[in-house]
Amino acid sequence: MNPAVLTAAHRSLAFGTKVKVTNRNNGRTVVVRINDRGPFIRGRVLDLSRAAAQNIGMVSSGTAKVCYQVIS
């Protein structure tokens, strides 16, 4: 996974799927492309690249409660 690109990992979504991710704490959103598998930590659904995490304001916290919607 390239940390400078808007990508994410998901356990089952098809590679290339675009997903709109919203940080529930601040309402900021980002559209990412699934290009990896994971995360493999219980309770986590998505693993965002650093660029995507920066866009929704969650780099300092490392994790955040998010909502996500498949858009294509």
Contact map, one row per residue, 1 for C-alpha under 8 A:
111000110000000000000000000000000011000000000000100000000000000000000000
111110100000000000000000000000000000000000000000100000000000000000000000
111111000000000000000000000000000000000000000000111000000000000000000000
011111000000000000000000000000000000000000000000111000000000000000000000
011111100000000000000000000000000000000000000000111100000000000000000000
001111110000000000000000000000111000000000000001101100000000000000000000
110011111000000000000000000000011110000000000001100100000000000000000000
100001111100000000000000000000011111000000000111100100000000000000000000
000000111110000000000000000000000111111000000111000000000000000000000000
000000011111100000000000000000000101111000001110000000000000000000000000
000000001111100000000000000000000000111100001000000000000000000000000000
000000000111110000000000000000000000100000000000000000000000000000000000
000000000111111010000000000000000100000000000000000000000000000000000000
000000000001111110000000000000000100000000000000000000000000000000000000
000000000000111110000000000000001111000000000000000000000000000000000000
000000000000011111000000000000001110000000000000000000000000000000000000
000000000000111111100000000000001100000000000000000000000000000000000111
000000000000000111110000000000111100000000000000000000000000000000000111
000000000000000011111000000000111100000000000000000000000000000000011111
000000000000000001111100000011110000000000000000000000000000000000011110
000000000000000000111110000011110000000000000000000000000000000001111000
000000000000000000011111001111000000000000000000000000010000000001110000
000000000000000000001111111110000000000000000000000000011100000111100000
000000000000000000000111111100000000000000000000000000000000000111100000
000000000000000000000011111000000000000000000000000000000000000110000000
000000000000000000000011111100000000000000000000000000011000000000000000
000000000000000000000111111110000000000000000000000000010000000000000000
000000000000000000000111011111000000000000000000000000111000000000000000
000000000000000000011110001111100000000000000000000000110000000000000000
000000000000000000011100000111110000000000000000000100110000000000000000
000001000000000001111000000011111000000000000000000000000000000000000000
000001110000000001111000000001111100000000000000000100000000000000000000
000001110000001111100000000000111110000000000000000000000000000000000000
000000111100111111100000000000011111000000000000000000000000000000000000
100000111000001100000000000000001111100000000000000000000000000000000000
100000011100001000000000000000000111110000000000000000000000000000000000
000000001111000000000000000000000011111000000000000000000000000000000000
000000001110000000000000000000000001111100001110000000000000000000000000
000000001110000000000000000000000000111110011110000000000000000000000000
000000000010000000000000000000000000011111010000000000000000000000000000
000000000000000000000000000000000000001111110000000000000000000000000000
000000000000000000000000000000000000000111110000000000000000000000000000
000000000000000000000000000000000000000011111000000000000000000000000000
000000000000000000000000000000000000001111111110000000000000000000000000
000000000110000000000000000000000000011000111110000000000000000000000000
000000011100000000000000000000000000011000011111000000000000000000000000
000000011100000000000000000000000000011000011111100000000000000000000000
000001111000000000000000000000000000000000000111111110000000000000000000
111111110000000000000000000000000000000000000011111110000000000000000000
001110000000000000000000000000000000000000000001111111000010000000000000
001111000000000000000000000000000000000000000001111111100000000000000000
000011110000000000000000000001010000000000000001111111110000000000000000
000000000000000000000000000000000000000000000001111111111110000000000000
000000000000000000000000000000000000000000000000011111111110000000000000
000000000000000000000000000111000000000000000000001111111100000000000000
000000000000000000000110011111000000000000000000000111111100000000000000
000000000000000000000010010100000000000000000000000011111111000000000000
000000000000000000000010000000000000000000000000000011111111111100000000
000000000000000000000000000000000000000000000000010011001111111000000000
000000000000000000000000000000000000000000000000000000001111110000000000
000000000000000000000000000000000000000000000000000000000111111100000000
000000000000000000000000000000000000000000000000000000000111111100000000
000000000000000000000000000000000000000000000000000000000110111110000000
000000000000000000000011100000000000000000000000000000000100111111000000
000000000000000000000011100000000000000000000000000000000000001111100000
000000000000000000001111000000000000000000000000000000000000000111110000
000000000000000000001111000000000000000000000000000000000000000011111000
000000000000000000111100000000000000000000000000000000000000000001111100
000000000000000000111000000000000000000000000000000000000000000000111110
000000000000000011110000000000000000000000000000000000000000000000011111
000000000000000011110000000000000000000000000000000000000000000000001111
000000000000000011100000000000000000000000000000000000000000000000000111
